[in-house]
Amino acid sequence: MNAQKRLAVTRERKRFRVRKRVLGTAERPRLSVFRSSKHIYAQMIDDLSGVTVAAAGSRAKGAKPGSNIAAATEVGKKLAESAKAAGITKAAFDRGHYRYHGRVKALADAVRAGGIQF
């Protein structure tokens, strides 16, 4: 198995390890984070019905471009606003296979500052 394949398998295992403990419902959707080298995205998902309740990303119109801490904070604020508009006050945080620091932590802190509890 080459190094790239081994890395993909490791990431998948980490993602499933986190996901088996986190489930989104209509009252408390799962806040899923995806970060790439250029952008960061977050969405709130109701896993029981398979619906995305709210979403935000650094590629959206009027958003701060990039995948740095400032862009992650902006995405977190936008997500909190759209979740509040949808009537969401609580969420279950799904960091995926990413460590909880840097951009992921900045996004989570911004969502908390916006009034969403998790």
PyMOL commands that set and color helices and strands:
alter all, ss='L'
color gray80, all
select helices_A, chain A and resi 3-19+69-85+103-113
alter helices_A, ss='H'
color red, helices_A
select strands_A, chain A and resi 30-35+40-46+51-57+92-94
alter strands_A, ss='S'
color yellow, strands_A
deselect
rebuild
show_as cartoon
